[in-house]
Amino acid sequence: MGAGTQGTVYLCNVHYPPQSAFAQVAVKFHDRVAAYNRETQVYRRLRDLQITHVAGHRVPLLIHHDDQLLAIEMTIVSPPFCLDFGGAYLDNPPDYSPQTWADWEQEKREQFEENWPAVENILTEFRLMGIHIADVNPGNIKFASN
């Protein structure tokens, strides 16, 4: 399905007994333990809070994870969605300087253009859950019209 800075995502057909049903899922294999740990922690928090949407955007649901393989199995979502939480932090934002944050925001405003206010709302909702997302880009937060 794609590759990024933290790993590679594959589309998989799986069989779930006893229903004898097949389903398509996404499986992400991480390259780094730290990103895998951050992402699994975020998915666990979303699961514990029973979150399926944030500001009207779907989020994948955690199905399974494997600490040895650094793999996360999740549901597939279609736009509008928010995904890829390997660059997210729980409870505290990353320790960036004020200038780094200002540069980050300017870059994101340019990337999202007219959708930036909606992205800010999405990020605020995540922060209210204690999830601070640093890896924000139009591939990770997609709108229905994109």
N, CA, C and O atoms as CSV, one atom per row, in Angstrom:
chain,resi,resn,atom,element,x,y,z
A,1,MET,N,N,0.819,-1.189,0.000
A,1,MET,CA,C,0.000,0.000,0.000
A,1,MET,C,C,0.864,1.254,0.000
A,1,MET,O,O,0.452,2.309,-0.482
A,2,GLY,N,N,2.081,1.118,0.555
A,2,GLY,CA,C,2.953,2.270,0.566
A,2,GLY,C,C,4.121,2.090,1.508
A,2,GLY,O,O,4.138,1.193,2.351
A,3,ALA,N,N,5.090,2.960,1.345
A,3,ALA,CA,C,6.265,2.954,2.210
A,3,ALA,C,C,6.550,4.383,2.629
A,3,ALA,O,O,6.299,5.331,1.885
A,4,GLY,N,N,7.074,4.517,3.824
A,4,GLY,CA,C,7.389,5.841,4.341
A,4,GLY,C,C,8.655,5.815,5.161
A,4,GLY,O,O,9.449,4.878,5.078
A,5,THR,N,N,8.835,6.848,5.949
A,5,THR,CA,C,10.056,6.977,6.734
A,5,THR,C,C,10.111,5.988,7.889
A,5,THR,O,O,11.193,5.728,8.416
A,6,GLN,N,N,8.963,5.424,8.300
A,6,GLN,CA,C,8.949,4.544,9.462
A,6,GLN,C,C,8.744,3.075,9.120
A,6,GLN,O,O,8.946,2.205,9.967
A,7,GLY,N,N,8.341,2.792,7.877
A,7,GLY,CA,C,8.119,1.399,7.537
A,7,GLY,C,C,7.346,1.254,6.246
A,7,GLY,O,O,7.204,2.195,5.465
A,8,THR,N,N,6.844,0.029,6.045
A,8,THR,CA,C,6.126,-0.308,4.823
A,8,THR,C,C,4.775,-0.918,5.193
A,8,THR,O,O,4.671,-1.715,6.125
A,9,VAL,N,N,3.741,-0.527,4.442
A,9,VAL,CA,C,2.386,-1.018,4.693
A,9,VAL,C,C,1.972,-1.912,3.534
A,9,VAL,O,O,2.115,-1.557,2.364
A,10,TYR,N,N,1.450,-3.091,3.894
A,10,TYR,CA,C,1.001,-4.067,2.903
A,10,TYR,C,C,-0.496,-4.306,3.039
A,10,TYR,O,O,-1.037,-4.300,4.145
A,11,LEU,N,N,-1.148,-4.513,1.926
A,11,LEU,CA,C,-2.541,-4.941,1.894
A,11,LEU,C,C,-2.537,-6.458,1.976
A,11,LEU,O,O,-1.863,-7.128,1.194
A,12,CYS,N,N,-3.289,-6.996,2.924
A,12,CYS,CA,C,-3.298,-8.444,3.130
A,12,CYS,C,C,-4.726,-8.972,3.162
A,12,CYS,O,O,-5.634,-8.322,3.682
A,13,ASN,N,N,-4.905,-10.151,2.603
A,13,ASN,CA,C,-6.166,-10.873,2.728
A,13,ASN,C,C,-5.992,-11.889,3.845
A,13,ASN,O,O,-5.089,-12.724,3.796
A,14,VAL,N,N,-6.850,-11.818,4.845
A,14,VAL,CA,C,-6.734,-12.722,5.990
A,14,VAL,C,C,-8.025,-13.499,6.179
A,14,VAL,O,O,-9.103,-13.063,5.776
A,15,HIS,N,N,-7.886,-14.652,6.795
A,15,HIS,CA,C,-9.017,-15.531,7.080
A,15,HIS,C,C,-9.219,-15.544,8.588
A,15,HIS,O,O,-8.299,-15.849,9.347
A,16,TYR,N,N,-10.435,-15.208,9.013
A,16,TYR,CA,C,-10.739,-15.167,10.436
A,16,TYR,C,C,-11.724,-16.270,10.817
A,16,TYR,O,O,-12.934,-16.099,10.661
A,17,PRO,N,N,-11.216,-17.402,11.316
A,17,PRO,CA,C,-12.134,-18.430,11.817
A,17,PRO,C,C,-12.787,-17.914,13.108
A,17,PRO,O,O,-12.179,-17.030,13.712
A,18,PRO,N,N,-13.900,-18.340,13.581
A,18,PRO,CA,C,-14.671,-19.448,13.017
A,18,PRO,C,C,-15.661,-18.998,11.948
A,18,PRO,O,O,-16.369,-19.829,11.380
A,19,GLN,N,N,-15.725,-17.699,11.664
A,19,GLN,CA,C,-16.705,-17.229,10.689
A,19,GLN,C,C,-16.372,-17.685,9.271
A,19,GLN,O,O,-17.223,-17.622,8.384
A,20,SER,N,N,-15.168,-18.133,9.057
A,20,SER,CA,C,-14.701,-18.526,7.729
A,20,SER,C,C,-14.812,-17.372,6.746
A,20,SER,O,O,-15.075,-17.571,5.560
A,21,ALA,N,N,-14.613,-16.193,7.244
A,21,ALA,CA,C,-14.705,-15.008,6.401
A,21,ALA,C,C,-13.304,-14.505,6.074
A,21,ALA,O,O,-12.374,-14.627,6.872
A,22,PHE,N,N,-13.182,-13.940,4.887
A,22,PHE,CA,C,-11.939,-13.306,4.496
A,22,PHE,C,C,-12.128,-11.799,4.616
A,22,PHE,O,O,-13.220,-11.274,4.393
A,23,ALA,N,N,-11.061,-11.126,4.966
A,23,ALA,CA,C,-11.114,-9.665,5.071
A,23,ALA,C,C,-9.796,-9.091,4.573
A,23,ALA,O,O,-8.758,-9.752,4.617
A,24,GLN,N,N,-9.852,-7.862,4.103
A,24,GLN,CA,C,-8.626,-7.165,3.745
A,24,GLN,C,C,-8.227,-6.269,4.912
A,24,GLN,O,O,-9.055,-5.564,5.488
A,25,VAL,N,N,-6.967,-6.311,5.238
A,25,VAL,CA,C,-6.420,-5.490,6.316
A,25,VAL,C,C,-5.121,-4.871,5.833
A,25,VAL,O,O,-4.557,-5.276,4.817
A,26,ALA,N,N,-4.665,-3.891,6.575
A,26,ALA,CA,C,-3.348,-3.304,6.332
A,26,ALA,C,C,-2.409,-3.811,7.418
A,26,ALA,O,O,-2.772,-3.874,8.593
A,27,VAL,N,N,-1.214,-4.166,7.014
A,27,VAL,CA,C,-0.189,-4.575,7.980
A,27,VAL,C,C,1.029,-3.691,7.750
A,27,VAL,O,O,1.593,-3.645,6.657
A,28,LYS,N,N,1.417,-2.993,8.808
A,28,LYS,CA,C,2.569,-2.096,8.733
A,28,LYS,C,C,3.733,-2.733,9.471
A,28,LYS,O,O,3.622,-3.103,10.640
A,29,PHE,N,N,4.859,-2.855,8.764
A,29,PHE,CA,C,6.095,-3.348,9.349
A,29,PHE,C,C,7.010,-2.148,9.556
A,29,PHE,O,O,7.395,-1.471,8.602
A,30,HIS,N,N,7.347,-1.898,10.801
A,30,HIS,CA,C,8.178,-0.747,11.145
A,30,HIS,C,C,9.664,-1.053,10.977
A,30,HIS,O,O,10.110,-2.190,11.130
A,31,ASP,N,N,10.407,-0.004,10.659
A,31,ASP,CA,C,11.858,-0.112,10.555
A,31,ASP,C,C,12.546,0.167,11.892
A,31,ASP,O,O,13.667,-0.281,12.134
A,32,ARG,N,N,11.850,0.920,12.759
A,32,ARG,CA,C,12.466,1.339,14.031
A,32,ARG,C,C,11.545,1.018,15.204
A,32,ARG,O,O,10.332,1.211,15.131
A,33,VAL,N,N,12.141,0.527,16.281
A,33,VAL,CA,C,11.395,0.156,17.481
A,33,VAL,C,C,10.667,1.358,18.074
A,33,VAL,O,O,9.510,1.240,18.475
A,34,ALA,N,N,11.326,2.508,18.134
A,34,ALA,CA,C,10.722,3.685,18.772
A,34,ALA,C,C,9.425,4.088,18.071
A,34,ALA,O,O,8.423,4.350,18.736
A,35,ALA,N,N,9.431,4.141,16.757
A,35,ALA,CA,C,8.221,4.509,16.010
A,35,ALA,C,C,7.141,3.442,16.185
A,35,ALA,O,O,5.963,3.770,16.324
A,36,TYR,N,N,7.537,2.171,16.180
A,36,TYR,CA,C,6.575,1.087,16.408
A,36,TYR,C,C,5.922,1.235,17.779
A,36,TYR,O,O,4.703,1.124,17.906
A,37,ASN,N,N,6.733,1.486,18.803
A,37,ASN,CA,C,6.187,1.631,20.149
A,37,ASN,C,C,5.235,2.818,20.249
A,37,ASN,O,O,4.169,2.715,20.856
A,38,ARG,N,N,5.622,3.946,19.652
A,38,ARG,CA,C,4.732,5.112,19.680
A,38,ARG,C,C,3.412,4.804,18.992
A,38,ARG,O,O,2.343,5.133,19.505
A,39,GLU,N,N,3.493,4.168,17.826
A,39,GLU,CA,C,2.275,3.899,17.064
A,39,GLU,C,C,1.370,2.905,17.780
A,39,GLU,O,O,0.157,3.112,17.828
A,40,THR,N,N,1.920,1.844,18.332
A,40,THR,CA,C,1.072,0.883,19.047
A,40,THR,C,C,0.446,1.529,20.281
A,40,THR,O,O,-0.701,1.229,20.614
A,41,GLN,N,N,1.175,2.404,20.960
A,41,GLN,CA,C,0.600,3.096,22.115
A,41,GLN,C,C,-0.573,3.974,21.702
A,41,GLN,O,O,-1.584,4.029,22.402
A,42,VAL,N,N,-0.447,4.659,20.574
A,42,VAL,CA,C,-1.546,5.495,20.086
A,42,VAL,C,C,-2.743,4.621,19.726
A,42,VAL,O,O,-3.870,4.934,20.110
A,43,TYR,N,N,-2.518,3.538,18.999
A,43,TYR,CA,C,-3.636,2.672,18.624
A,43,TYR,C,C,-4.313,2.068,19.854
A,43,TYR,O,O,-5.535,1.926,19.875
A,44,ARG,N,N,-3.540,1.713,20.870
A,44,ARG,CA,C,-4.143,1.199,22.107
A,44,ARG,C,C,-5.000,2.269,22.779
A,44,ARG,O,O,-6.094,1.982,23.264
A,45,ARG,N,N,-4.494,3.513,22.806
A,45,ARG,CA,C,-5.269,4.587,23.417
A,45,ARG,C,C,-6.567,4.798,22.646
A,45,ARG,O,O,-7.631,4.926,23.252
A,46,LEU,N,N,-6.491,4.836,21.321
A,46,LEU,CA,C,-7.699,5.002,20.509
A,46,LEU,C,C,-8.683,3.857,20.765
A,46,LEU,O,O,-9.888,4.083,20.879
A,47,ARG,N,N,-8.167,2.634,20.852
A,47,ARG,CA,C,-9.022,1.471,21.131
A,47,ARG,C,C,-9.664,1.590,22.511
A,47,ARG,O,O,-10.865,1.370,22.662
A,48,ASP,N,N,-8.864,1.938,23.510
A,48,ASP,CA,C,-9.390,2.047,24.875
A,48,ASP,C,C,-10.464,3.124,24.984
A,48,ASP,O,O,-11.413,2.982,25.755
A,49,LEU,N,N,-10.317,4.193,24.217
A,49,LEU,CA,C,-11.302,5.276,24.217
A,49,LEU,C,C,-12.443,5.022,23.228
A,49,LEU,O,O,-13.378,5.817,23.131
A,50,GLN,N,N,-12.358,3.907,22.498
A,50,GLN,CA,C,-13.353,3.518,21.492
A,50,GLN,C,C,-13.523,4.596,20.417
A,50,GLN,O,O,-14.638,4.929,20.018
A,51,ILE,N,N,-12.397,5.124,19.966
A,51,ILE,CA,C,-12.390,6.169,18.947
A,51,ILE,C,C,-12.327,5.522,17.568
A,51,ILE,O,O,-11.430,4.727,17.288
A,52,THR,N,N,-13.275,5.865,16.716
A,52,THR,CA,C,-13.267,5.390,15.336
A,52,THR,C,C,-13.166,6.562,14.352
A,52,THR,O,O,-12.813,6.377,13.187
A,53,HIS,N,N,-13.481,7.768,14.836
A,53,HIS,CA,C,-13.432,8.979,14.014
A,53,HIS,C,C,-12.874,10.124,14.854
A,53,HIS,O,O,-13.105,10.186,16.062
A,54,VAL,N,N,-12.151,11.015,14.219
A,54,VAL,CA,C,-11.678,12.240,14.865
A,54,VAL,C,C,-12.065,13.391,13.942
A,54,VAL,O,O,-11.608,13.473,12.801
A,55,ALA,N,N,-12.906,14.269,14.451
A,55,ALA,CA,C,-13.390,15.419,13.669
A,55,ALA,C,C,-13.930,14.972,12.306
A,55,ALA,O,O,-13.671,15.610,11.286
A,56,GLY,N,N,-14.677,13.875,12.306
A,56,GLY,CA,C,-15.278,13.380,11.079
A,56,GLY,C,C,-14.357,12.578,10.181
A,56,GLY,O,O,-14.764,12.160,9.097
A,57,HIS,N,N,-13.124,12.357,10.611
A,57,HIS,CA,C,-12.154,11.576,9.832
A,57,HIS,C,C,-11.999,10.199,10.474
A,57,HIS,O,O,-11.833,10.087,11.689
A,58,ARG,N,N,-12.055,9.157,9.653
A,58,ARG,CA,C,-11.889,7.799,10.154
A,58,ARG,C,C,-10.453,7.574,10.627
A,58,ARG,O,O,-9.507,8.165,10.105
A,59,VAL,N,N,-10.318,6.710,11.622
A,59,VAL,CA,C,-8.984,6.252,12.026
A,59,VAL,C,C,-8.980,4.724,11.940
A,59,VAL,O,O,-9.983,4.086,12.260
A,60,PRO,N,N,-7.875,4.142,11.516
A,60,PRO,CA,C,-7.812,2.682,11.473
A,60,PRO,C,C,-7.963,2.102,12.881
A,60,PRO,O,O,-7.577,2.725,13.871
A,61,LEU,N,N,-8.528,0.904,12.947
A,61,LEU,CA,C,-8.681,0.218,14.217
A,61,LEU,C,C,-7.593,-0.834,14.352
A,61,LEU,O,O,-7.307,-1.563,13.402
A,62,LEU,N,N,-6.996,-0.914,15.510
A,62,LEU,CA,C,-5.978,-1.914,15.793
A,62,LEU,C,C,-6.623,-3.289,15.848
A,62,LEU,O,O,-7.597,-3.501,16.570
A,63,ILE,N,N,-6.076,-4.217,15.083
A,63,ILE,CA,C,-6.537,-5.600,15.116
A,63,ILE,C,C,-5.557,-6.441,15.926
A,63,ILE,O,O,-5.956,-7.195,16.814
A,64,HIS,N,N,-4.285,-6.306,15.614
A,64,HIS,CA,C,-3.254,-7.115,16.272
A,64,HIS,C,C,-1.909,-6.408,16.095
A,64,HIS,O,O,-1.735,-5.606,15.177
A,65,HIS,N,N,-0.973,-6.710,16.974
A,65,HIS,CA,C,0.392,-6.211,16.789
A,65,HIS,C,C,1.365,-7.264,17.277
A,65,HIS,O,O,1.033,-8.077,18.139
A,66,ASP,N,N,2.555,-7.247,16.730
A,66,ASP,CA,C,3.581,-8.225,17.077
A,66,ASP,C,C,4.871,-7.481,17.386
A,66,ASP,O,O,5.486,-6.883,16.503
A,67,ASP,N,N,5.271,-7.526,18.651
A,67,ASP,CA,C,6.448,-6.788,19.097
A,67,ASP,C,C,7.748,-7.326,18.501
A,67,ASP,O,O,8.702,-6.567,18.327
A,68,GLN,N,N,7.803,-8.615,18.186
A,68,GLN,CA,C,9.018,-9.166,17.595
A,68,GLN,C,C,9.167,-8.772,16.139
A,68,GLN,O,O,10.271,-8.480,15.680
A,69,LEU,N,N,8.065,-8.763,15.413
A,69,LEU,CA,C,8.101,-8.403,13.994
A,69,LEU,C,C,7.981,-6.902,13.763
A,69,LEU,O,O,8.154,-6.427,12.641
A,70,LEU,N,N,7.683,-6.152,14.830
A,70,LEU,CA,C,7.409,-4.707,14.724
A,70,LEU,C,C,6.302,-4.467,13.707
A,70,LEU,O,O,6.395,-3.583,12.856
A,71,ALA,N,N,5.243,-5.281,13.818
A,71,ALA,CA,C,4.145,-5.254,12.853
A,71,ALA,C,C,2.841,-4.867,13.530
A,71,ALA,O,O,2.557,-5.276,14.656
A,72,ILE,N,N,2.058,-4.071,12.820
A,72,ILE,CA,C,0.742,-3.656,13.297
A,72,ILE,C,C,-0.282,-4.021,12.226
A,72,ILE,O,O,-0.168,-3.600,11.075
A,73,GLU,N,N,-1.277,-4.805,12.615
A,73,GLU,CA,C,-2.383,-5.146,11.725
A,73,GLU,C,C,-3.547,-4.224,12.076
A,73,GLU,O,O,-3.914,-4.096,13.243
A,74,MET,N,N,-4.122,-3.587,11.064
A,74,MET,CA,C,-5.196,-2.617,11.304
A,74,MET,C,C,-6.216,-2.670,10.180
A,74,MET,O,O,-5.968,-3.224,9.109
A,75,THR,N,N,-7.371,-2.076,10.457
A,75,THR,CA,C,-8.391,-1.973,9.427
A,75,THR,C,C,-7.955,-0.967,8.376
A,75,THR,O,O,-7.089,-0.123,8.609
A,76,ILE,N,N,-8.578,-1.081,7.218
A,76,ILE,CA,C,-8.333,-0.150,6.118
A,76,ILE,C,C,-9.415,0.922,6.160
A,76,ILE,O,O,-10.594,0.620,6.340
A,77,VAL,N,N,-9.006,2.165,5.994
A,77,VAL,CA,C,-9.963,3.273,5.986
A,77,VAL,C,C,-9.872,4.012,4.657
A,77,VAL,O,O,-8.838,4.015,3.989
A,78,SER,N,N,-10.986,4.637,4.299
A,78,SER,CA,C,-11.017,5.455,3.097
A,78,SER,C,C,-11.260,6.908,3.515
A,78,SER,O,O,-11.758,7.163,4.611
A,79,PRO,N,N,-10.910,7.856,2.647
A,79,PRO,CA,C,-11.072,9.268,3.012
A,79,PRO,C,C,-12.530,9.619,3.320
A,79,PRO,O,O,-13.457,9.069,2.726
A,80,PRO,N,N,-12.701,10.525,4.240
A,80,PRO,CA,C,-11.678,11.261,4.989
A,80,PRO,C,C,-11.089,10.396,6.102
A,80,PRO,O,O,-11.814,9.669,6.781
A,81,PHE,N,N,-9.760,10.478,6.286
A,81,PHE,CA,C,-9.113,9.677,7.321
A,81,PHE,C,C,-7.925,10.387,7.936
A,81,PHE,O,O,-7.409,11.372,7.407
A,82,CYS,N,N,-7.502,9.841,9.095
A,82,CYS,CA,C,-6.250,10.200,9.776
A,82,CYS,C,C,-5.542,8.885,10.037
A,82,CYS,O,O,-6.145,7.949,10.562
A,83,LEU,N,N,-4.281,8.804,9.681
A,83,LEU,CA,C,-3.537,7.566,9.924
A,83,LEU,C,C,-2.052,7.855,10.077
A,83,LEU,O,O,-1.606,8.996,9.957
A,84,ASP,N,N,-1.306,6.803,10.343
A,84,ASP,CA,C,0.148,6.836,10.499
A,84,ASP,C,C,0.535,7.603,11.756
A,84,ASP,O,O,0.810,8.803,11.718
A,85,PHE,N,N,0.548,6.878,12.871
A,85,PHE,CA,C,0.818,7.485,14.164
A,85,PHE,C,C,2.217,7.163,14.697
A,85,PHE,O,O,2.468,7.293,15.895
A,86,GLY,N,N,3.119,6.747,13.822
A,86,GLY,CA,C,4.490,6.466,14.241
A,86,GLY,C,C,5.232,7.718,14.674
A,86,GLY,O,O,6.213,7.633,15.412
A,87,GLY,N,N,4.772,8.880,14.220
A,87,GLY,CA,C,5.376,10.152,14.611
A,87,GLY,C,C,4.563,10.875,15.668
A,87,GLY,O,O,4.724,12.080,15.860
A,88,ALA,N,N,3.681,10.141,16.364
A,88,ALA,CA,C,2.848,10.743,17.407
A,88,ALA,C,C,3.449,10.452,18.779
A,88,ALA,O,O,4.208,9.500,18.957
A,89,TYR,N,N,3.094,11.284,19.728
A,89,TYR,CA,C,3.592,11.153,21.098
A,89,TYR,C,C,2.414,11.165,22.056
A,89,TYR,O,O,1.466,11.930,21.880
A,90,LEU,N,N,2.479,10.305,23.079
A,90,LEU,CA,C,1.411,10.278,24.067
A,90,LEU,C,C,1.718,11.212,25.229
A,90,LEU,O,O,2.832,11.253,25.751
A,91,ASP,N,N,0.706,11.949,25.608
A,91,ASP,CA,C,0.662,12.773,26.814
A,91,ASP,C,C,1.538,14.018,26.797
A,91,ASP,O,O,1.195,15.001,27.454
A,92,ASN,N,N,2.631,14.018,26.090
A,92,ASN,CA,C,3.489,15.201,25.997
A,92,ASN,C,C,3.961,15.382,24.557
A,92,ASN,O,O,4.365,14.416,23.909
A,93,PRO,N,N,3.911,16.606,24.058
A,93,PRO,CA,C,4.396,16.834,22.685
A,93,PRO,C,C,5.905,16.676,22.621
A,93,PRO,O,O,6.577,16.718,23.651
A,94,PRO,N,N,6.441,16.496,21.428
A,94,PRO,CA,C,7.906,16.436,21.303
A,94,PRO,C,C,8.518,17.754,21.767
A,94,PRO,O,O,7.896,18.812,21.675
A,95,ASP,N,N,9.715,17.670,22.253
A,95,ASP,CA,C,10.395,18.836,22.831
A,95,ASP,C,C,11.101,19.628,21.726
A,95,ASP,O,O,12.327,19.604,21.610
A,96,TYR,N,N,10.305,20.326,20.925
A,96,TYR,CA,C,10.837,21.159,19.851
A,96,TYR,C,C,10.942,22.598,20.345
A,96,TYR,O,O,10.183,23.021,21.216
A,97,SER,N,N,11.870,23.328,19.792
A,97,SER,CA,C,12.017,24.745,20.141
A,97,SER,C,C,10.825,25.528,19.587
A,97,SER,O,O,10.169,25.066,18.653
A,98,PRO,N,N,10.534,26.705,20.147
A,98,PRO,CA,C,9.452,27.537,19.598
A,98,PRO,C,C,9.651,27.839,18.111
A,98,PRO,O,O,8.681,27.873,17.354
A,99,GLN,N,N,10.896,28.056,17.686
A,99,GLN,CA,C,11.149,28.330,16.270
A,99,GLN,C,C,10.850,27.115,15.400
A,99,GLN,O,O,10.306,27.246,14.304
A,100,THR,N,N,11.208,25.936,15.894
A,100,THR,CA,C,10.911,24.712,15.152
A,100,THR,C,C,9.412,24.542,14.991
A,100,THR,O,O,8.941,24.179,13.913
A,101,TRP,N,N,8.647,24.802,16.065
A,101,TRP,CA,C,7.189,24.705,15.981
A,101,TRP,C,C,6.633,25.728,14.999
A,101,TRP,O,O,5.732,25.414,14.221
A,102,ALA,N,N,7.160,26.945,15.028
A,102,ALA,CA,C,6.686,27.987,14.105
A,102,ALA,C,C,6.965,27.585,12.656
A,102,ALA,O,O,6.103,27.741,11.791
A,103,ASP,N,N,8.163,27.069,12.391
A,103,ASP,CA,C,8.507,26.615,11.041
A,103,ASP,C,C,7.616,25.446,10.622
A,103,ASP,O,O,7.153,25.382,9.483
A,104,TRP,N,N,7.384,24.521,11.561
A,104,TRP,CA,C,6.524,23.365,11.300
A,104,TRP,C,C,5.126,23.833,10.905
A,104,TRP,O,O,4.569,23.363,9.913
A,105,GLU,N,N,4.560,24.755,11.677
A,105,GLU,CA,C,3.207,25.226,11.383
A,105,GLU,C,C,3.138,25.920,10.025
A,105,GLU,O,O,2.186,25.721,9.271
A,106,GLN,N,N,4.144,26.729,9.716
A,106,GLN,CA,C,4.149,27.412,8.412
A,106,GLN,C,C,4.189,26.404,7.268
A,106,GLN,O,O,3.477,26.556,6.275
A,107,GLU,N,N,5.014,25.385,7.409
A,107,GLU,CA,C,5.098,24.338,6.384
A,107,GLU,C,C,3.758,23.620,6.227
A,107,GLU,O,O,3.330,23.342,5.107
A,108,LYS,N,N,3.097,23.319,7.342
A,108,LYS,CA,C,1.813,22.606,7.296
A,108,LYS,C,C,0.716,23.479,6.705
A,108,LYS,O,O,-0.132,22.984,5.963
A,109,ARG,N,N,0.719,24.771,7.022
A,109,ARG,CA,C,-0.251,25.692,6.423
A,109,ARG,C,C,-0.129,25.666,4.893
A,109,ARG,O,O,-1.131,25.649,4.177
A,110,GLU,N,N,1.106,25.664,4.415
A,110,GLU,CA,C,1.341,25.640,2.971
A,110,GLU,C,C,0.918,24.311,2.358
A,110,GLU,O,O,0.358,24.284,1.262
A,111,GLN,N,N,1.181,23.201,3.061
A,111,GLN,CA,C,0.817,21.882,2.540
A,111,GLN,C,C,-0.693,21.691,2.451
A,111,GLN,O,O,-1.194,21.143,1.470
A,112,PHE,N,N,-1.421,22.145,3.478
A,112,PHE,CA,C,-2.856,21.886,3.547
A,112,PHE,C,C,-3.713,23.010,2.974
A,112,PHE,O,O,-4.899,22.812,2.711
A,113,GLU,N,N,-3.125,24.181,2.780
A,113,GLU,CA,C,-3.825,25.333,2.196
A,113,GLU,C,C,-5.159,25.584,2.890
A,113,GLU,O,O,-5.189,25.804,4.101
A,114,GLU,N,N,-6.267,25.556,2.141
A,114,GLU,CA,C,-7.576,25.906,2.708
A,114,GLU,C,C,-8.064,24.892,3.740
A,114,GLU,O,O,-8.981,25.193,4.504
A,115,ASN,N,N,-7.477,23.707,3.780
A,115,ASN,CA,C,-7.865,22.693,4.760
A,115,ASN,C,C,-7.150,22.858,6.103
A,115,ASN,O,O,-7.440,22.116,7.042
A,116,TRP,N,N,-6.219,23.818,6.217
A,116,TRP,CA,C,-5.452,23.954,7.448
A,116,TRP,C,C,-6.336,24.164,8.681
A,116,TRP,O,O,-6.067,23.529,9.701
A,117,PRO,N,N,-7.369,25.008,8.661
A,117,PRO,CA,C,-8.213,25.140,9.860
A,117,PRO,C,C,-8.843,23.808,10.297
A,117,PRO,O,O,-8.953,23.541,11.494
A,118,ALA,N,N,-9.250,22.984,9.348
A,118,ALA,CA,C,-9.806,21.670,9.684
A,118,ALA,C,C,-8.732,20.766,10.281
A,118,ALA,O,O,-9.010,20.003,11.206
A,119,VAL,N,N,-7.508,20.845,9.760
A,119,VAL,CA,C,-6.399,20.062,10.310
A,119,VAL,C,C,-6.112,20.507,11.739
A,119,VAL,O,O,-5.886,19.669,12.612
A,120,GLU,N,N,-6.118,21.805,11.986
A,120,GLU,CA,C,-5.913,22.302,13.353
A,120,GLU,C,C,-6.976,21.739,14.299
A,120,GLU,O,O,-6.668,21.391,15.439
A,121,ASN,N,N,-8.214,21.650,13.835
A,121,ASN,CA,C,-9.282,21.078,14.650
A,121,ASN,C,C,-9.017,19.601,14.936
A,121,ASN,O,O,-9.214,19.140,16.061
A,122,ILE,N,N,-8.578,18.870,13.935
A,122,ILE,CA,C,-8.250,17.451,14.110
A,122,ILE,C,C,-7.126,17.300,15.136
A,122,ILE,O,O,-7.216,16.467,16.037
A,123,LEU,N,N,-6.076,18.097,15.002
A,123,LEU,CA,C,-4.946,18.011,15.931
A,123,LEU,C,C,-5.373,18.356,17.348
A,123,LEU,O,O,-4.891,17.754,18.306
A,124,THR,N,N,-6.280,19.327,17.489
A,124,THR,CA,C,-6.796,19.688,18.816
A,124,THR,C,C,-7.553,18.520,19.428
A,124,THR,O,O,-7.379,18.219,20.609
A,125,GLU,N,N,-8.396,17.857,18.634
A,125,GLU,CA,C,-9.135,16.703,19.160
A,125,GLU,C,C,-8.181,15.587,19.599
A,125,GLU,O,O,-8.393,14.963,20.639
A,126,PHE,N,N,-7.146,15.339,18.819
A,126,PHE,CA,C,-6.159,14.341,19.229
A,126,PHE,C,C,-5.470,14.766,20.535
A,126,PHE,O,O,-5.289,13.948,21.437
A,127,ARG,N,N,-5.090,16.040,20.632
A,127,ARG,CA,C,-4.427,16.517,21.854
A,127,ARG,C,C,-5.316,16.334,23.075
A,127,ARG,O,O,-4.818,16.028,24.158
A,128,LEU,N,N,-6.625,16.517,22.919
A,128,LEU,CA,C,-7.546,16.316,24.040
A,128,LEU,C,C,-7.548,14.867,24.516
A,128,LEU,O,O,-7.924,14.588,25.654
A,129,MET,N,N,-7.130,13.948,23.654
A,129,MET,CA,C,-6.985,12.534,24.029
A,129,MET,C,C,-5.566,12.229,24.509
A,129,MET,O,O,-5.249,11.084,24.831
A,130,GLY,N,N,-4.715,13.255,24.557
A,130,GLY,CA,C,-3.330,13.047,24.962
A,130,GLY,C,C,-2.443,12.548,23.843
A,130,GLY,O,O,-1.371,12.000,24.101
A,131,ILE,N,N,-2.875,12.728,22.598
A,131,ILE,CA,C,-2.118,12.272,21.431
A,131,ILE,C,C,-1.614,13.502,20.687
A,131,ILE,O,O,-2.405,14.315,20.209
A,132,HIS,N,N,-0.304,13.631,20.593
A,132,HIS,CA,C,0.331,14.778,19.940
A,132,HIS,C,C,0.967,14.287,18.645
A,132,HIS,O,O,1.926,13.515,18.663
A,133,ILE,N,N,0.423,14.741,17.529
A,133,ILE,CA,C,0.864,14.244,16.224
A,133,ILE,C,C,1.854,15.227,15.612
A,133,ILE,O,O,1.535,16.396,15.395
A,134,ALA,N,N,3.048,14.741,15.338
A,134,ALA,CA,C,4.079,15.576,14.729
A,134,ALA,C,C,4.194,15.334,13.229
A,134,ALA,O,O,4.558,16.240,12.479
A,135,ASP,N,N,3.886,14.122,12.792
A,135,ASP,CA,C,3.997,13.770,11.370
A,135,ASP,C,C,2.663,14.047,10.688
A,135,ASP,O,O,1.848,13.145,10.493
A,136,VAL,N,N,2.459,15.294,10.334
A,136,VAL,CA,C,1.207,15.730,9.712
A,136,VAL,C,C,1.506,16.073,8.261
A,136,VAL,O,O,2.331,16.941,7.976
A,137,ASN,N,N,0.831,15.389,7.350
A,137,ASN,CA,C,0.980,15.702,5.937
A,137,ASN,C,C,-0.281,15.260,5.208
A,137,ASN,O,O,-1.066,14.485,5.754
A,138,PRO,N,N,-0.488,15.737,3.988
A,138,PRO,CA,C,-1.714,15.393,3.251
A,138,PRO,C,C,-1.885,13.906,2.948
A,138,PRO,O,O,-2.973,13.489,2.548
A,139,GLY,N,N,-0.855,13.107,3.124
A,139,GLY,CA,C,-1.011,11.657,2.982
A,139,GLY,C,C,-1.553,11.015,4.238
A,139,GLY,O,O,-2.177,9.956,4.174
A,140,ASN,N,N,-1.321,11.646,5.388
A,140,ASN,CA,C,-1.761,11.093,6.673
A,140,ASN,C,C,-3.096,11.655,7.136
A,140,ASN,O,O,-3.830,10.988,7.866
A,141,ILE,N,N,-3.413,12.857,6.725
A,141,ILE,CA,C,-4.730,13.426,6.991
A,141,ILE,C,C,-5.313,13.774,5.630
A,141,ILE,O,O,-4.918,14.747,4.988
A,142,LYS,N,N,-6.249,12.961,5.218
A,142,LYS,CA,C,-6.814,13.102,3.880
A,142,LYS,C,C,-8.279,13.480,3.995
A,142,LYS,O,O,-9.012,12.960,4.837
A,143,PHE,N,N,-8.685,14.390,3.138
A,143,PHE,CA,C,-10.056,14.857,3.100
A,143,PHE,C,C,-10.800,14.144,1.979
A,143,PHE,O,O,-10.186,13.639,1.039
A,144,ALA,N,N,-12.108,14.108,2.082
A,144,ALA,CA,C,-12.929,13.394,1.091
A,144,ALA,C,C,-12.698,13.930,-0.312
A,144,ALA,O,O,-12.769,13.177,-1.283
A,145,SER,N,N,-12.426,15.218,-0.427
A,145,SER,CA,C,-12.255,15.825,-1.754
A,145,SER,C,C,-10.836,15.726,-2.295
A,145,SER,O,O,-10.586,16.158,-3.420
A,146,ASN,N,N,-9.885,15.164,-1.520
A,146,ASN,CA,C,-8.489,15.078,-1.977
A,146,ASN,C,C,-8.309,13.885,-2.889
A,146,ASN,O,O,-7.204,13.642,-3.376
